[in-house]
Amino acid sequence: MYISYEEQEKRLLARQADKTKAWKLSSADWAERKYWNDYQEAYGDALSRCSTNEAPWYIVPANRKWYRSLLVARTLVSTLRPYKKEWQARLVKRGERELARIEKLQQVGDNPVEAKPLLRS
């Protein structure tokens, strides 16, 4: 998540002013701001050195929380969508196994709600 220097200051001041959010504060938040440029450089280095095609990193602008949340959701959906059919197939198989177990429990007269789970195959 990336927030601007100005937005960070705005949020810190808001937390300072609201006693119910003061627990989120640390004096280090203010002290470390003098190293902002160094942190931004390290942030850029980490992204450029660690992001790969197999494990990409994303810069998410976070000054506006609603927009940040939208981008994170869109990124997750687009990243995970290719696996949907595989997950659905696994969930169907799991459901079939569990229904068969419940049926077995019911046939021997056990209450499936109170019964202990059978060992997984």
Secondary structure, DSSP 8 states (H G I E B T S, - for coil): -B--HHHHHHHHHHHHH-GGGGGG--HHHHHGGGGHHHHHHHHHHHHHHH--SSS-----B-SSHHHHHHHHHHHHHHHHGGGHHHHHHHHHHHHHHHHHHHHHHHHTT--TTTS------
